[in-house]
Amino acid sequence: MLTAAVFVPSPPLLVPELNGLAANETDELRSAALAAVSEIGDCTDWVVVGTGRAVERIAATASGTFRGYGADVRVGLGPDATGEADPELALPALIAGWLRGRAAPGVRAEVHVVPVDAGRDECTGLGQRLRAELDEGDKRRGLLVIADGAATLTAKAPGAFDARAEAVETDLAAALAAGDPSALAALDPDLCAGIVLDGRAAWQVLAGAFTTAPSAVKIVYRGAPYGVGYHVGTWRP
């Protein structure tokens, strides 16, 4: 059964070793993300959803490294992860593996990577299918959504500044805080692409997993320290 859905952002800067002397700048975000995933730390399995270039399904036996982001920090998606650490492992899988290792080392995490340009119906449909799988049986299971907000909130943001981004980011934050899956499902794919809100597809998978409003919502972080919207919280069924 689904215990809770947790959402965290995807920046590699969550990993202290990648930040060097600036690691303390992200302490609040890091602590919030670890606290959130600890709420599904007693689950046997996680289903992880994030975005990337193409559809990908990554088994809980996979392992990877953040070497491509500046440090050879190795992570696994489960206690029985095997083989060489893959330097090309998708970022959502790396983030999930790092969080799992810190907060829930006994969990097995399977990762679903959704294309950033996936259609709304494709995303919500995947969410519905994943929810059905998560609700099967008596095992405690968690859904972990790894998604960012707009990357165009300031002039120094990765996507530079876009005046449209703030309103969409405000709407996204409101939808998450209100536990409003219909508002997430209504995010406009073209507008989100224009403001580099690459997490849109993952947010709409979350929407599909909750055809009714969550019974409880907790938001533990909202900010944009580098001009990118970051949200951390929990929805409970």
PEGI-V627908 format. One record per pair of residues at least 4 apart in sequence whose C-alpha atoms are under 6 Angstrom apart, sorted by the first residue. I is the first residue (numbers start at 1). GAP is how many residues later the second one is. If there is no record, write none. Layout:
I & GAP
I & GAP
This chain:
1 & 133
1 & 134
1 & 135
1 & 137
1 & 138
1 & 139
1 & 140
2 & 132
2 & 133
2 & 139
2 & 140
3 & 137
3 & 138
3 & 139
4 & 138
4 & 231
4 & 232
5 & 137
5 & 138
5 & 139
5 & 229
5 & 230
6 & 138
6 & 227
6 & 228
7 & 137
7 & 138
7 & 139
7 & 225
7 & 226
8 & 25
8 & 138
8 & 223
8 & 224
9 & 137
9 & 138
9 & 139
9 & 221
10 & 136
10 & 137
14 & 16
16 & 7
18 & 52
18 & 53
19 & 4
27 & 4
38 & 65
40 & 102
41 & 63
43 & 97
43 & 98
44 & 63
45 & 62
45 & 63
45 & 64
45 & 96
46 & 63
46 & 95
46 & 96
46 & 97
47 & 62
47 & 63
47 & 96
48 & 62
48 & 63
48 & 64
48 & 95
48 & 96
48 & 97
49 & 62
49 & 63
49 & 64
49 & 96
50 & 42
50 & 63
50 & 96
50 & 152
51 & 62
51 & 63
51 & 64
51 & 65
52 & 61
52 & 62
52 & 63
52 & 64
53 & 62
54 & 61
55 & 58
55 & 59
55 & 60
56 & 56
56 & 57
57 & 54
57 & 55
58 & 52
58 & 53
59 & 51
60 & 17
60 & 18
60 & 48
60 & 49
60 & 50
61 & 17
61 & 19
61 & 20
61 & 21
62 & 15
62 & 19
63 & 12
63 & 13
63 & 18
63 & 22
64 & 10
64 & 11
64 & 21
64 & 22
64 & 23
64 & 25
65 & 7
65 & 8
65 & 9
65 & 20
65 & 22
66 & 5
66 & 6
66 & 7
67 & 4
67 & 5
75 & 22
75 & 23
76 & 5
76 & 21
77 & 20
77 & 31
77 & 32
78 & 29
78 & 30
79 & 27
93 & 4
96 & 4
99 & 4
100 & 4
100 & 5
101 & 4
116 & 82
116 & 85
121 & 4
123 & 81
123 & 82
124 & 80
124 & 81
124 & 84
127 & 78
127 & 79
127 & 81
127 & 82
128 & 80
128 & 81
131 & 78
147 & 52
148 & 51
148 & 82
149 & 48
149 & 80
149 & 81
150 & 45
150 & 46
150 & 47
150 & 78
150 & 79
151 & 6
151 & 7
151 & 8
151 & 45
151 & 77
152 & 5
152 & 7
152 & 8
152 & 9
152 & 10
152 & 43
153 & 8
153 & 12
153 & 74
154 & 7
154 & 73
155 & 5
155 & 6
156 & 4
157 & 69
157 & 70
165 & 4
165 & 30
174 & 4
175 & 4
175 & 5
175 & 8
179 & 34
179 & 35
181 & 26
184 & 20
184 & 23
185 & 19
185 & 22
192 & 4
192 & 5
193 & 4
214 & 21
214 & 22
214 & 23
215 & 21
215 & 22
216 & 19
216 & 20
217 & 17
217 & 18
218 & 15
218 & 16
219 & 14
220 & 12
220 & 13
221 & 10
221 & 11
222 & 8
222 & 9
223 & 6
223 & 7
224 & 4
224 & 5
224 & 6
